[in-house]
Amino acid sequence: MRINYSMIMIVAFAAIIAAKGPDGFNGALWGDTPEKVRAVTNASSWQPDNTTSRGFPDGMAITAFQSTDQVAGYKASIKYYFSDNRFFQATVTFNFDDMKRYDFNYNVYRSVNEYYNYIRSKTLVFTDDIYKLLLQKYGKKEPVFEGLNPRYMFVNIDKYLNRERWNLRYHPYDYYSKIVTAAYARWDFPETRVTFSVAINAKDKRFDYQLSLISLDMEKTVRKTMDSLRMKGL
């Protein structure tokens, strides 16, 4: 049997490239200044986010800028985080406000069932799009899950519906209140951690869909500074 060593080398080299993963976001590199990030990403509606300092101890030079754009073909709000004017994180929050305004009657089973199927279908299509795009851009890498895999986040609700469907026809609000689920996936690359999370609570009109990328090296520095500042008050 002849071994094609040139083909093995090509496959191995391709795997190395795929495993490298992102070293920034949307063309901007970790460590870039706000001015450079804005120019490279061609961000629209770029504006300071003055709420960013909340949650960080006094003395930390954390700033953020927000823009609106399309990511993966979906409307989104993007927040760019900087530590000492060095880019270290980007968080994309996707706009699913149409689910909050969906016209239905939660006291009617058929209406609630239609609403649930709409949420379920739209979320799974969106999740599949994100997974495919991450695969195409960064290569095949299995994510780590905390809790549910986003692709299977409706399994428990589906089981509940199959078991209680007859009773729910007479108590549709109970069905509506059970449309609650959350899932989280994480991909760790040499330089960057990519996370994708979904949190749904129909009763509270909460539909949070986020994709976040953070520099692993700079995250360590930021956390070390945070811990040092917080310990001063002990």
Secondary structure, 3 states (H helix, E strand, C coil): CCCCHHHHHHHHHHHHHHHHCCCEECCEECCCCHHHHHHHHCCEEEEECCCCCCCCCCCCCEEEEEEEEEECCEEEEEEEEEECCEEEEEEEEECCHHHCCCCCCCCCHHHHHHHHHHHHHHHHHHHHHHHHHHHHHHCCCCCEECCCCHHHCCHHHHHHHHHHHHHHCCCHHHHHHCCEEEEEEEEECCCEEEEEEEEEECCCCEEEEEEEEEEHHHHHHHHHHHHHHHHCCC
